Amino acid sequence: MLLVSVILTCLMQGASAQAEQSIDVLAWGGPPATVDKLGEMRDAGFTISFTGFGDVHATLKGLDAAKEAGVKLLVSCPQLKTDPQGTVQKLKSHPALAGYFLQDEPAAQAFPELAAWTRQIHAADPGHITYINLFPNYATPEQLGAANYEKYLEDFTKIVPTPILSFDHYPVIQSGSAPAELRANWYENLELASAAAKRAGVPLWAFALSTHHFSYPTPTLAHLRVQVFSDLAYGAQTIQYFTYWQAGAANDPTFIDAPIMRDGKRTVAYDRVKQVNAEMQGLAPAFIGSKIVAAGHIGQTIPQGTHRYEPRSPIASIKNESATVGALVSLLEKGDQRFLVLVNRDINKAGTYSIAFDDSKEAASVQRMEKDGTLHAPAGRAIKIELSPGDVAVLEWKGDRK
């Protein structure tokens, strides 16, 4: 745990040197590592690209391009496995380095080996993260290598000294011409991963799906918003998209409508991801550095594995006034700032919500944070909020400093 603390300290010091209120956004499956392609990625609101390289020389060349483009790279190359400390010595001083990619979706049996690999890298470079992305909770026990998902997360955080907890879960699914819907166990996954990250004292990294494949539809604004803002409401500090560049071989029809296709052309997903990234950064002061206090749900029914929302002062009540499936309500804190995050869980219908405040002194300081970062005080002790499908609203007030 001392090693993780050292790395987290370095990360926080580095973050303070950057834009103070900026959320990191990772392109999983980033573009070719050229200045123009990385610059196009940056223009869509991404700050980090993950793409594997054939060797150390190609990695350094890609890092040079990333520096010129104004982004960072999460890197992977064969030598990182065969000669971790020697490879890290060649890469660690590059200003465009974000960290080292080790493995995607490992079974629990791989944790001891990943722990040893992680320690080797951190011994040579305590200032950058090692990245391991975990399975979602719809993986089978055989895939997890554990009796259940909670045990899988517990074993990972106890065994592998990585300074982040990253998991993927793609919740928006569609069958034929039926309306798209959310997986029943998505919010349960967010509950479990958020709690595991909090217990381990590490930041949570979470995903949004930006590529059509199998039963996953081409992402709409509502699909992207509900994923990104629910992730953030559960305390995520970095948002990742799968994928940015179209995955698969040249003649593979499985993956379509990624933001950028294999031929370098943009799709509708590019502009949608760009818009949601801009909205997210406008609300970044509510999320960056904030810790989750509680998350609950309102509606006639609530998602499995979650809790019904219980108001805390200065909120007296929140009511769903529309015929939607309900909403996620999260309370975040940062110093003496408190943030209430309200996400419409319905990806097909708009929602209307009435929020009443109590008569506490904190209620007098409540303001609504708009997506451009501006703040507006509600008139009186109640506010009515209308949200598009999957959209978010944020309220801010002053509380006791912790």
MARLOVEX-875629 format. One record per residue (C-alpha): x, y, z; residue in one letter. Coordinates in steps of 0.2 Angstrom, whole numbers, plus 5000, padded with zeros to 4 digits. Example, Ala and Ser with C-alpha at 12.3 -4.5 7.8 and 13.67 -1.06 7.14 Angstrom:
506249785039A
506849955036S
% end
This chain:
500050005000M
501550125003L
501950104984L
500250144979V
500250294990S
501850364982V
501150344965I
499550424970L
500550574977T
501450584961C
499850584951L
499050714961M
500550824960Q
500550804941G
498750834940A
498951004949S
500151064936A
498851024922Q
497151114920A
496451104938E
494651054933Q
494950944918S
494250764917I
495450644909D
494650554894V
495450394887L
495250324869A
495350134871W
495950084854G
496650254849G
497150314832P
498850284823P
500050384833A
500350524821T
500250714826V
498650744814D
497750584820K
498050624838L
497650804836G
495950754829E
495650644844M
496150784855R
494850894846D
493550774851A
493950794869G
495150654873F
496650674883T
497450504883I
497650374869S
497950184871F
498750094856T
500049954857G
501749974848F
502849844840G
504449894850D
505150034861V
505750134847H
504050144839A
503350184857T
504550334859L
504150394841K
502250384846G
502650484862L
503450614852D
501950634841A
500850634856A
501850774864K
501650884849E
499850844848A
499550894866G
498950724872V
499650584882K
499850394878L
499550244888L
500850124881V
501149944878S
502549854869C
503249674870P
504849734879Q
503749794893L
503449614897K
505149544893T
506149684900D
505049784911P
506349884921Q
507449914906G
505949974895T
505250084908V
506950174910Q
506850214892K
505050284893L
504750354910K
505550534907S
504450564892H
503250704895P
501850624885A
501850464895L
500250424904A
500650254910G
500950074906Y
499549954899F
499749774906L
498249674903Q
496349684899D
495149574908E
496249454918P
495549304927A
495949304946A
497249164943Q
498349294934A
498349424949F
499949354957P
500949374941E
500149544937L
500649594955A
502449544952A
502549634935W
501749794943T
503049794957R
504449784944Q
503749934934I
503350034949H
505050004956A
505850084941A
504550214939D
503450264954P
502750414945G
501650334932H
500150214933I
500050034928T
498449994919Y
497449834921I
495649834916N
494449714924L
492949614918F
491149674921P
489949584932N
489149494918Y
490649384915A
490549204921T
491349134936P
492449034924E
493049194916Q
493249284933L
494149144941G
493249184956A
491649124965A
490749294962N
491149464956Y
491349544973E
492749414977K
493549454960Y
493649634965L
494149604982E
495549484977D
496249614964F
496349754976T
497149654989K
498449564978I
498849694963V
499649854969P
498949964954T
498450144959P
496850134949I
495350024948L
494650004930S
493249904924F
492249884908D
490349864907H
489349904891Y
487549934897P
486549984882V
485949844872I
484649824858Q
483649674851S
483149694833G
481949844831S
481549854849A
482050014859P
483750004866A
483749974885E
485049964899L
485649794906R
484849754923A
486449734932N
487449884926W
487149994941Y
487549854953E
489249844944N
489450024947L
488950004965E
490249864968L
491649934958A
491450104966S
491450034984A
492949924980A
493950074974A
493450174989K
493950035001R
495650024992A
495850214992G
496150224973V
495250314959P
493950234949L
494050224930W
492450174920A
491950154902F
490650214889A
490350114873L
490550214857S
490550074844T
489149974837H
489449784838H
488449624841F
486849684851S
487649854855Y
486849994845P
487650144837T
487750264852P
486550404853T
486850554864L
485650474876A
486650314877H
488350414879L
487650534892R
486850394903V
488550304903Q
489650444906V
488650534919F
488150384929S
490050334929D
490450504936L
489050504948A
489750344956Y
491450434958G
492350394942A
493850504939Q
494350454922T
493150414907I
493650284894Q
492850244877Y
492850084868F
493350114855T
493950274847Y
494650194831W
493650054823Q
494249884830A
494449724820G
495349674804A
495049774788A
493749654782N
492849614799D
491049684798P
490849664817T
491349834823F
490449984814I
490150164818D
491650194829A
492050384830P
493350354817I
493250214805M
494850114798R
494950224783D
495150374794G
493350444791K
492250514805R
490550444809T
489050514818V
489850444834A
491350564833Y
490250724835D
489150644848R
490650594858V
491450764856K
489850844862Q
489650734878V
491550764882N
491250954881A
489650934892E
490650834904M
492150954905Q
490851094908G
490351004924L
492050944929A
492151054944P
490850944952A
491750784948F
493650804949I
494350764966G
492650734973S
492250574983K
490650484983I
489550494999V
488050394994A
487150344978A
485250294977G
483850284964H
482150344963I
480750274952G
479350144954Q
480650014954T
482550024956I
483949934947P
484549764955Q
485949784968G
485649964972T
484750064985H
483250184985R
483750364987Y
483650435004E
483650625005P
484950715016R
484950895021S
484751015012P
483750905001I
481950875008A
481350764993S
481550724975I
480050664965K
479950594948N
478450674940E
478550594923S
478250414916A
480050364915T
480950224923V
481750344936G
483350424940A
485050394949L
485450524963V
487150534969S
487950644983L
489750694981L
490950794992E
492550894990K
493150995005G
491651105010D
490751084993Q
489350964990R
488650904974F
486950824970L
487050734953V
485350684945L
485450564930V
483850514920N
484050324918R
482850324904D
483750324887I
482150334877N
481050464887K
481350634894A
481050654913G
480450794925T
480950794943Y
480450904957S
481750944971I
481151024987A
482451095000F
482251105018D
482451255029D
484351225034S
485651365031K
486451245018E
484851265007A
485151445005A
486751414996S
486051284983V
486451324965Q
486251234949R
487851204939M
487551214920E
488551124907K
489551284904D
490051284922G
488951434927T
487951434943L
486151484945H
485251494962A
483451424961P
482051544966A
481251484982G
481451314991R
481051204976A
481651174959I
480851084944K
482150994932I
481750934915E
483050804908L
483250734891S
483450544889P
485050494899G
485450674904D
486150744920V
485850894932A
487050954945V
486651054961L
488051124972E
488051194990W
489151225004K
489351105019G
490551075033D
492351055028R
493050875030K
% end
